[in-house]
Amino acid sequence: MPAPSSPALLALENGAVFQGRSVGAQGERACELVFNTAMTGYQEILTDPSYRGQGVVMTYPQIGNYGCCEADDESRACWTEALIMRECSPVSSSWRADSTLPEYLMKHNIVAMDNVDTRELSLMLREQGALRAVLSTKELDASSLIKKAQAHPPLEGRDLAGEVTTQAAYDWTEAQAESFEAPGIFDSNNRCPLVVFDFGVKRNILRCLVSAGFDPHVVPAKTSAEDVLAKNPSAVFLSNGPGDPAAVTYAHSTIRTIAESGVPVLGICLGHQILAHVFGGHTKKMKFGHHGANHPVIELESGRIDITSQNHSFAVEESSLAGTGLEITHQNGNDGSVEGMRHANLPVFSVQYHPEAAPGPHDSAHLFSQFRKMVENRRIPTS
């Protein structure tokens, strides 16, 4: 672990500066800064492609206690631009750990710092909104870093899904571990072929889909509708991902063609936002977004409340859904934002939150089973 004297500087576009200690790789990273309220799951956060372009402030005061285990990576790489903590544990206390968090950060070239008043920083982000920032262990001139933060492009208008998507299609076969509250194990001899659009998909989503009876075939974000339909899938899944959903224009007409063909479609997070655009709705940039493992979501039809994991900086504009055929099914219990939709006439539904629980609670894992049942009903002709 770096010596306590190894300095790091965080400069924000509003002129605020935070001094701390480097606990990761040496370097400099510009990003949009957000805060995450989860107590655990820092490794899943680091490897979640949805955090491309963003730095993360962890609000829980001590991070890294249980170290890191490569099996917990949610993708092929670390995508989070920077990690800011109150205290980073120099040791790990889990028998599963392959390394400490500082060792993991250095191995994956993540610039990180601790000894920061994360309460003050999180309150600043909550009151002023997500801010552009630069974290540096190289240049420690505050005025220069502030100017760099101010010059950094905002997330609006940026297609980051195209940066994190797979370059080649592949099949996924791994299911959930037995310890996970599985989303309904279906007959292993009655599998459903599924095409997954990778806008930044997480591995635990793929595991949940396998456990729900699907055989996922993951394709790049710019795959055409013709190529997808040629595979004759039972269903199509739109994954999570980073950046502005309005900028993923190449997917809008593609998904519209697929949905109108009658193939069942499920979207999660960015996939949910893309579906709004597909049918003529709009999304908006949130003030500070939803990032954490403790967000209540209300299912409007039943009144059921799930505690959910969330990571998004854009949201569907409720007023824009009039005339689109999309109906709101779920609502955020804190701010009333749109958390779920379904189409009135097509087998299409979506959620804004993360039912795969990586990290987070398992309350909403039933949605994968719900998707499988919807697909099964479409596959079996009615008399």
C-alpha positions as CSV (number, residue, x, y, z in Angstrom):
1,M,0.0,0.0,0.0
2,P,1.3,3.5,-0.8
3,A,2.9,5.4,2.1
4,P,0.8,7.8,4.1
5,S,2.9,10.7,2.6
6,S,1.8,9.8,-1.0
7,P,-0.5,12.8,-1.8
8,A,-3.5,13.1,-4.1
9,L,-5.6,16.1,-5.0
10,L,-9.3,16.2,-6.0
11,A,-10.4,19.4,-7.8
12,L,-14.0,20.2,-8.7
13,E,-15.4,22.5,-11.4
14,N,-17.0,24.7,-8.7
15,G,-13.5,25.5,-7.3
16,A,-13.6,23.1,-4.3
17,V,-10.4,21.2,-3.6
18,F,-9.9,18.1,-1.4
19,Q,-6.5,16.8,-0.3
20,G,-6.0,13.2,0.5
21,R,-3.7,10.2,0.2
22,S,-3.2,8.1,-2.9
23,V,-4.3,4.5,-2.4
24,G,-4.3,3.3,-6.0
25,A,-2.5,3.8,-9.2
26,Q,-0.5,6.9,-9.9
27,G,-2.0,9.2,-12.6
28,E,-4.7,11.7,-13.3
29,R,-8.4,11.1,-14.2
30,A,-11.1,13.6,-15.2
31,C,-14.7,12.5,-14.6
32,E,-18.2,13.3,-13.6
33,L,-18.3,12.8,-9.8
34,V,-21.2,11.0,-8.1
35,F,-21.7,9.4,-4.7
36,N,-22.7,5.8,-3.9
37,T,-24.6,5.0,-0.7
38,A,-23.9,1.2,-0.7
39,M,-22.0,-0.2,2.3
40,T,-20.5,-3.1,0.3
41,G,-19.9,-4.0,-3.4
42,Y,-17.0,-1.7,-4.2
43,Q,-15.5,-4.2,-6.5
44,E,-18.8,-4.7,-8.4
45,I,-19.0,-0.9,-8.7
46,L,-15.5,-0.6,-10.1
47,T,-16.2,-3.2,-12.8
48,D,-19.7,-2.0,-13.7
49,P,-19.5,-0.6,-17.2
50,S,-22.3,1.8,-16.3
51,Y,-19.7,3.9,-14.4
52,R,-17.7,4.7,-17.5
53,G,-16.9,8.4,-17.4
54,Q,-17.7,8.7,-13.7
55,G,-15.7,8.9,-10.5
56,V,-17.4,7.5,-7.4
57,V,-17.4,8.8,-3.8
58,M,-18.3,6.1,-1.3
59,T,-20.4,7.5,1.5
60,Y,-19.8,4.5,3.8
61,P,-16.8,5.5,6.0
62,Q,-14.6,2.4,5.6
63,I,-14.1,0.7,2.3
64,G,-12.1,-2.4,1.4
65,N,-12.5,-4.5,4.6
66,Y,-13.1,-7.8,2.8
67,G,-10.6,-7.2,0.1
68,C,-11.2,-8.2,-3.6
69,C,-11.8,-11.5,-5.3
70,E,-11.4,-11.7,-9.1
71,A,-14.6,-14.0,-9.3
72,D,-16.6,-10.9,-8.2
73,D,-15.7,-8.8,-11.2
74,E,-18.8,-7.8,-13.1
75,S,-17.1,-7.3,-16.5
76,R,-13.8,-7.8,-18.3
77,A,-12.3,-4.5,-16.9
78,C,-12.5,-1.7,-14.4
79,W,-14.5,1.2,-15.8
80,T,-14.9,3.6,-12.9
81,E,-12.6,6.5,-13.5
82,A,-11.7,7.2,-9.9
83,L,-12.6,6.1,-6.4
84,I,-12.8,8.4,-3.4
85,M,-13.1,7.2,0.2
86,R,-13.0,8.3,3.8
87,E,-10.8,5.3,4.8
88,C,-9.4,2.6,2.6
89,S,-8.6,-0.6,4.5
90,P,-5.0,-1.8,4.0
91,V,-5.9,-5.4,4.9
92,S,-8.7,-7.8,3.9
93,S,-10.6,-10.0,6.3
94,S,-12.3,-12.4,3.9
95,W,-11.1,-16.0,3.2
96,R,-12.2,-15.4,-0.5
97,A,-9.9,-12.4,-1.0
98,D,-7.3,-12.6,-3.7
99,S,-5.9,-9.2,-2.8
100,T,-6.5,-6.1,-0.7
101,L,-8.4,-3.2,-2.3
102,P,-5.3,-1.0,-2.7
103,E,-3.5,-3.9,-4.5
104,Y,-6.6,-4.4,-6.7
105,L,-6.7,-0.7,-7.6
106,M,-3.0,-0.6,-8.5
107,K,-3.3,-3.8,-10.6
108,H,-6.2,-2.4,-12.6
109,N,-4.7,1.1,-12.9
110,I,-7.5,2.9,-10.9
111,V,-6.6,6.3,-9.4
112,A,-8.0,6.4,-5.9
113,M,-7.7,8.4,-2.7
114,D,-8.8,8.3,0.9
115,N,-8.5,10.6,4.0
116,V,-11.2,12.7,2.4
117,D,-14.2,14.2,4.2
118,T,-16.7,12.2,2.1
119,R,-19.6,13.5,4.1
120,E,-18.8,17.1,3.1
121,L,-18.1,16.0,-0.5
122,S,-21.4,14.0,-0.7
123,L,-23.4,16.8,0.6
124,M,-21.9,19.1,-1.9
125,L,-22.8,16.8,-4.7
126,R,-26.3,16.3,-3.4
127,E,-26.9,20.1,-3.1
128,Q,-25.2,21.2,-6.3
129,G,-25.6,18.1,-8.4
130,A,-23.0,15.8,-10.0
131,L,-19.8,17.8,-10.7
132,R,-17.0,17.4,-13.1
133,A,-13.8,16.8,-11.3
134,V,-10.1,15.8,-11.7
135,L,-8.3,13.4,-9.3
136,S,-4.5,13.6,-9.6
137,T,-1.5,12.1,-7.9
138,K,0.9,13.7,-10.5
139,E,0.0,17.4,-10.8
140,L,-0.9,19.0,-7.4
141,D,-1.6,22.5,-8.6
142,A,-5.2,23.2,-7.5
143,S,-5.9,26.1,-10.0
144,S,-4.7,24.0,-12.9
145,L,-6.8,21.0,-11.9
146,I,-9.9,23.1,-11.5
147,K,-9.5,24.5,-15.0
148,K,-9.1,20.9,-16.3
149,A,-12.3,19.9,-14.5
150,Q,-14.2,22.8,-16.0
151,A,-13.0,21.9,-19.5
152,H,-14.0,18.2,-19.2
153,P,-17.1,17.4,-21.3
154,P,-20.3,16.6,-19.5
155,L,-22.2,13.2,-19.8
156,E,-25.0,14.8,-21.8
157,G,-24.8,13.8,-25.5
158,R,-22.0,11.2,-25.0
159,D,-22.4,7.7,-26.3
160,L,-20.3,5.7,-23.9
161,A,-22.1,2.4,-24.5
162,G,-20.1,2.2,-27.7
163,E,-16.9,2.4,-25.7
164,V,-17.7,-0.5,-23.3
165,T,-19.6,-2.9,-25.6
166,T,-18.2,-6.3,-26.6
167,Q,-16.3,-6.3,-29.9
168,A,-17.5,-9.8,-30.9
169,A,-20.6,-11.8,-30.1
170,Y,-20.3,-14.6,-27.6
171,D,-22.5,-17.1,-25.7
172,W,-22.9,-17.2,-21.9
173,T,-23.7,-20.4,-20.0
174,E,-22.8,-19.7,-16.3
175,A,-25.8,-19.7,-14.0
176,Q,-26.3,-18.2,-10.5
177,A,-24.5,-19.8,-7.5
178,E,-26.8,-22.0,-5.4
179,S,-26.5,-19.5,-2.5
180,F,-28.2,-16.8,-4.6
181,E,-32.0,-16.5,-4.2
182,A,-32.4,-17.7,-7.8
183,P,-35.0,-16.0,-10.0
184,G,-36.8,-19.3,-10.7
185,I,-34.9,-22.2,-12.1
186,F,-36.7,-23.5,-15.2
187,D,-36.7,-26.9,-16.9
188,S,-33.1,-27.2,-18.2
189,N,-34.4,-29.1,-21.2
190,N,-36.7,-26.3,-22.3
191,R,-34.2,-23.4,-22.8
192,C,-35.1,-20.1,-24.5
193,P,-32.6,-18.6,-27.0
194,L,-32.0,-15.0,-26.0
195,V,-30.1,-12.2,-27.7
196,V,-28.5,-9.7,-25.3
197,F,-27.6,-6.3,-26.6
198,D,-24.4,-5.4,-24.7
199,F,-24.5,-1.7,-23.9
200,G,-22.4,-2.5,-20.8
201,V,-23.9,-5.7,-19.5
202,K,-23.0,-7.0,-16.1
203,R,-22.1,-10.7,-15.6
204,N,-24.6,-11.2,-12.8
205,I,-27.4,-10.2,-15.2
206,L,-26.3,-12.9,-17.6
207,R,-26.2,-15.4,-14.7
208,C,-29.7,-14.5,-13.7
209,L,-30.9,-14.9,-17.3
210,V,-29.4,-18.4,-17.4
211,S,-31.0,-19.3,-14.1
212,A,-34.3,-18.2,-15.5
213,G,-34.1,-20.6,-18.4
214,F,-32.5,-18.5,-21.1
215,D,-29.4,-19.2,-23.3
216,P,-27.9,-15.7,-23.8
217,H,-26.1,-14.8,-27.0
218,V,-24.4,-11.5,-26.3
219,V,-24.0,-9.1,-29.3
220,P,-22.3,-5.7,-29.8
221,A,-24.4,-2.6,-29.3
222,K,-24.6,-1.8,-33.0
223,T,-25.9,-5.2,-34.2
224,S,-28.7,-4.8,-36.7
225,A,-32.3,-5.8,-36.3
226,E,-31.9,-8.1,-39.3
227,D,-29.0,-10.0,-37.8
228,V,-30.8,-10.4,-34.5
229,L,-34.1,-11.6,-36.0
230,A,-32.2,-14.0,-38.3
231,K,-31.2,-15.9,-35.2
232,N,-34.9,-16.5,-34.4
233,P,-34.6,-15.7,-30.7
234,S,-37.3,-16.3,-28.2
235,A,-36.6,-12.9,-26.6
236,V,-34.3,-9.9,-26.7
237,F,-32.6,-8.3,-23.7
238,L,-31.3,-4.7,-23.5
239,S,-28.6,-4.3,-21.0
240,N,-27.4,-1.6,-18.6
241,G,-24.7,0.8,-19.7
242,P,-23.1,4.3,-19.3
243,G,-23.7,7.7,-20.9
244,D,-26.7,9.5,-22.4
245,P,-29.4,7.2,-23.8
246,A,-30.4,9.9,-26.3
247,A,-27.0,9.5,-27.9
248,V,-27.4,5.8,-28.6
249,T,-29.3,6.7,-31.7
250,Y,-28.2,3.6,-33.7
251,A,-30.1,1.4,-31.3
252,H,-33.4,3.2,-31.4
253,S,-34.7,2.1,-34.8
254,T,-33.1,-1.3,-34.4
255,I,-35.0,-2.0,-31.1
256,R,-38.2,-0.6,-32.6
257,T,-38.1,-3.0,-35.5
258,I,-37.4,-5.9,-33.1
259,A,-40.2,-4.9,-30.7
260,E,-42.8,-4.5,-33.5
261,S,-41.9,-8.0,-34.8
262,G,-43.5,-9.4,-31.7
263,V,-40.3,-10.7,-30.0
264,P,-40.5,-10.1,-26.2
265,V,-38.1,-7.5,-25.0
266,L,-36.8,-6.7,-21.5
267,G,-34.7,-3.6,-20.7
268,I,-32.7,-2.8,-17.6
269,C,-31.3,0.6,-16.7
270,L,-29.9,2.1,-19.9
271,G,-32.0,-0.5,-21.8
272,H,-35.0,0.9,-20.0
273,Q,-34.1,4.4,-21.0
274,I,-33.5,3.4,-24.6
275,L,-36.9,1.9,-24.8
276,A,-38.4,5.2,-23.9
277,H,-36.7,6.8,-26.9
278,V,-37.6,3.9,-29.1
279,F,-41.3,4.6,-28.7
280,G,-41.1,8.4,-28.8
281,G,-40.4,9.3,-25.1
282,H,-37.5,11.3,-23.7
283,T,-35.0,11.1,-20.9
284,K,-33.5,13.8,-18.7
285,K,-30.2,14.2,-16.8
286,M,-30.8,13.9,-13.0
287,K,-29.3,16.3,-10.5
288,F,-27.2,13.7,-8.8
289,G,-28.7,10.4,-10.0
290,H,-29.4,7.2,-8.1
291,H,-26.3,5.3,-7.0
292,G,-26.6,2.8,-4.2
293,A,-28.1,-0.5,-2.9
294,N,-31.0,0.9,-0.8
295,H,-33.6,2.6,-3.1
296,P,-37.2,1.7,-2.5
297,V,-39.3,1.0,-5.6
298,I,-43.1,0.7,-5.7
299,E,-44.9,-1.7,-8.0
300,L,-48.0,0.4,-8.8
301,E,-50.3,-2.5,-9.6
302,S,-49.7,-4.5,-6.4
303,G,-48.3,-1.9,-4.0
304,R,-45.3,-4.2,-3.5
305,I,-42.1,-2.4,-2.4
306,D,-38.7,-3.7,-3.3
307,I,-35.4,-2.4,-2.0
308,T,-33.2,-2.1,-5.0
309,S,-29.7,-1.5,-6.3
310,Q,-29.5,1.5,-8.6
311,N,-26.9,3.2,-10.8
312,H,-28.1,5.8,-13.2
313,S,-27.7,9.5,-13.9
314,F,-30.5,9.8,-16.5
315,A,-34.2,9.1,-16.0
316,V,-37.3,8.7,-18.2
317,E,-39.4,11.8,-18.4
318,E,-42.9,10.8,-17.2
319,S,-44.7,13.6,-19.2
320,S,-43.0,12.4,-22.4
321,L,-44.7,9.0,-22.3
322,A,-48.2,10.2,-23.4
323,G,-49.1,8.6,-26.7
324,T,-46.1,6.3,-26.8
325,G,-48.0,3.2,-25.8
326,L,-45.8,2.9,-22.7
327,E,-47.4,2.6,-19.3
328,I,-45.6,3.3,-16.0
329,T,-45.4,0.2,-13.8
330,H,-42.9,1.1,-11.1
331,Q,-42.1,4.4,-9.3
332,N,-39.2,5.4,-7.0
333,G,-40.3,5.7,-3.4
334,N,-38.0,8.6,-2.7
335,D,-38.5,11.0,-5.6
336,G,-41.4,9.5,-7.7
337,S,-39.2,9.0,-10.8
338,V,-40.1,6.4,-13.4
339,E,-38.7,3.0,-12.4
340,G,-40.5,0.6,-14.7
341,M,-42.6,0.6,-17.9
342,R,-44.5,-1.8,-20.1
343,H,-46.0,-1.5,-23.5
344,A,-49.8,-1.6,-23.8
345,N,-49.8,-3.8,-27.0
346,L,-46.4,-5.4,-27.3
347,P,-44.6,-7.9,-25.1
348,V,-42.1,-5.2,-23.9
349,F,-41.3,-4.1,-20.3
350,S,-38.4,-2.5,-18.5
351,V,-37.0,-1.4,-15.2
352,Q,-34.6,1.3,-14.2
353,Y,-33.1,-0.5,-11.3
354,H,-30.8,-3.6,-11.1
355,P,-32.6,-6.8,-10.1
356,E,-29.4,-8.8,-10.5
357,A,-28.3,-7.5,-7.1
358,A,-24.6,-7.0,-7.7
359,P,-24.2,-5.3,-5.3
360,G,-27.5,-5.1,-3.5
361,P,-30.5,-6.8,-2.1
362,H,-32.3,-9.7,-3.9
363,D,-35.9,-8.3,-3.5
364,S,-36.4,-7.8,-7.3
365,A,-34.8,-11.0,-8.7
366,H,-38.3,-12.2,-9.4
367,L,-38.3,-10.0,-12.5
368,F,-36.2,-12.5,-14.4
369,S,-38.7,-15.2,-13.7
370,Q,-41.5,-12.8,-14.8
371,F,-39.7,-12.2,-18.1
372,R,-39.3,-16.0,-18.7
373,K,-43.0,-16.5,-18.0
374,M,-43.9,-13.8,-20.4
375,V,-41.7,-15.4,-23.1
376,E,-43.1,-18.9,-22.3
377,N,-46.7,-17.6,-22.8
378,R,-45.6,-16.2,-26.2
379,R,-44.0,-19.5,-27.2
380,I,-47.0,-21.8,-26.4
381,P,-49.9,-21.4,-28.8
382,T,-53.3,-20.9,-27.2
383,S,-56.2,-23.0,-28.3
